[in-house]
Amino acid sequence: MLTSAAQLAAYGADGLGYKNYLPDAVVLPADAEELVRFMRGTKSLGLPVVMRGAGTSLSGGPVAVQGGIIVHTSALRAVREINAEGFWCEVESGVTLNDLDAILKPHGVFYPPDPSSGPVCTLGGNVASNAGGAHCFRYGVTSNYILGVEAVLLDGSVHRFGGPAGGRGPWREDWKRFMIGSEGTLAAFTRFWLRLLPLPEKVWTFRATYPDLRTTESAIHALVAHSSYPAAIEMLDPRGVAMVESSQMACGLPEGSFLLLVEIDGPAALVDARVAPVSEILRQAGALDVMFSEEDTIRKKLWKARKAAGGLLGQLSPSYVVQDAVIPKRALAEVLQLVYDEADAAGIRAVNVFHAGDGNLHPNFLFDSRLPGDLEKVERISKRLMERVIEVGGTLSGEHGIGNDKSGYMPLVFGPDSMRLQLAVPAAFNPAHQMNPLKVFDCRRFAS
Ligand SMILES: Cc1cc2nc3c(=O)[nH]c(=O)nc-3n(C[C@H](O)[C@H](O)[C@H](O)COP(=O)(O)OP(=O)(O)OC[C@H]3O[C@@H](n4cnc5c(N)ncnc54)[C@H](O)[C@@H]3O)c2cc1C
């Protein structure tokens, strides 16, 4: 258990470093049994309980807004079983994504969800946020790969929803859907059974640049509509490209244009045959320049640049906020233009690096929370953006979750009846809202 001020300071924030809430204590259970014993005692402690994996959430998820105890799962790191023939594995909730990838690779299988925080983020955080990633355009998000969840409730009871046999075991398989994306408000996850896929035989990565938003959007539409069905369609705006090129991740991206990063994978003969049509689509849409490669070193460099972009943003300004709205792709250029116009008018830098194939925007607003008025400006722009997102038929979050950062926007999407129904779920698991209070719903306050 950690209690000194210096230790607790490390747990005050998540990926949105500008909001800080000090917990009263942090516990690091040595194993699942210790976590169960801890949970059993929490009712009598009368303090909020906040689960935490790596703390990379970008929505204010694993922070102790009402104080209380943070449970850090970093010791629950075992990959318990890999069943490559059955295409599943059993892992503890503190296993990091890239560690899992490395362990699975020699078995010829992989776990597709790939948030850019992979080097550190945990499966527990991924399941609780229903994380996505670049390759989720074709492969789907975390919920598509969870066969089973083991969860500990506040009374210390251990429940298994699903398992390696998916719905065919003696468990309430469907209830796992309540767990996925629950943002730490229902239970503490100790282990998961994950669905795996065979590693693709061959992969081609394309890089195409465009002069403006409209042509980039038309390239995205053409790609999405084509039967080559790319695994990933990612976009970096000129500001994102400039940021990468002035960093250690520089990889010769042409500056001053919008960049699409596209990937196709599958059986060698099939993907090889798709290289020409995909590059033709990118060109016909108005690309200034198209390059593609099957070479691992080139491909990895491009992906490293794309995946490091989020971290690089954190170095450009003292504070940043990233929104996670999803919009119908036909509104892409219009909504992005709104982001630039509103941010430029307010004197706030906005950089867009996001999952274009899914219409999952990530406008990053760079500011200084110490300067009077800066945060208010960012909040105003974010609200204006969210209102427009809802008007065009979009929604608040594609993969980061709501946390306490986006809970204020919930009434923009959900009416009182819908909110009441949604609130009934956490209330069934912990009626006093002791688990991760003030997350997802502003009214989920814990009265100790
Ligand atoms: C640079 C960067 C890039 C990112 N890129 C992506 C991306 O491409 N796609 C994406 O989806 N996200 C991305 N994220 C956001 C973040 O990494 C994901 O949400 C990730 O799933 C969080 O994992 P974590 O282990 O850090 O969880 P944390 O941040 O520690 O927690 C996240 C939520 O999960 C809950 N939780 C954690 N562990 C448990 C558990 N054992 N039981 C119950 N609840 C638990 C917490 O209470 C919290 O609500 C990015 C973040 C950064 C900083």
The ligand as an ORCA input file, in Angstrom:
! r2SCAN-3c Opt
* xyz 0 1
  C      -0.512      8.041    -26.399
  C      -1.837      7.361    -26.216
  C      -2.431      6.725    -27.290
  C      -3.665      6.082    -27.136
  N      -4.226      5.442    -28.202
  C      -5.393      4.794    -28.053
  C      -5.986      4.104    -29.162
  O      -5.462      4.086    -30.276
  N      -7.163      3.461    -28.941
  C      -7.777      3.464    -27.709
  O      -8.831      2.853    -27.568
  N      -7.241      4.126    -26.663
  C      -6.077      4.779    -26.796
  N      -5.539      5.452    -25.734
  C      -6.286      5.507    -24.454
  C      -5.897      4.404    -23.440
  O      -4.593      3.944    -23.678
  C      -6.879      3.242    -23.499
  O      -8.142      3.677    -23.029
  C      -6.453      2.014    -22.683
  O      -7.418      1.012    -22.879
  C      -6.310      2.289    -21.189
  O      -5.600      1.204    -20.600
  P      -4.879      1.393    -19.184
  O      -4.303      0.095    -18.763
  O      -3.951      2.530    -19.222
  O      -6.141      1.709    -18.263
  P      -6.335      2.901    -17.221
  O      -6.114      4.201    -17.886
  O      -5.556      2.629    -15.998
  O      -7.894      2.731    -16.896
  C      -8.870      2.949    -17.884
  C     -10.252      2.584    -17.312
  O     -10.284      1.183    -17.049
  C     -10.617      0.918    -15.681
  N      -9.836     -0.270    -15.299
  C      -8.498     -0.459    -15.446
  N      -8.153     -1.681    -15.017
  C      -9.293     -2.292    -14.585
  C      -9.580     -3.568    -14.006
  N      -8.629     -4.478    -13.784
  N     -10.862     -3.835    -13.656
  C     -11.856     -2.932    -13.875
  N     -11.637     -1.714    -14.417
  C     -10.373     -1.399    -14.771
  C     -10.225      2.191    -14.939
  O     -10.962      2.359    -13.746
  C     -10.556      3.258    -15.973
  O     -11.920      3.582    -15.927
  C      -4.310      6.102    -25.866
  C      -3.696      6.743    -24.785
  C      -2.477      7.368    -24.953
  C      -1.854      8.047    -23.762
*
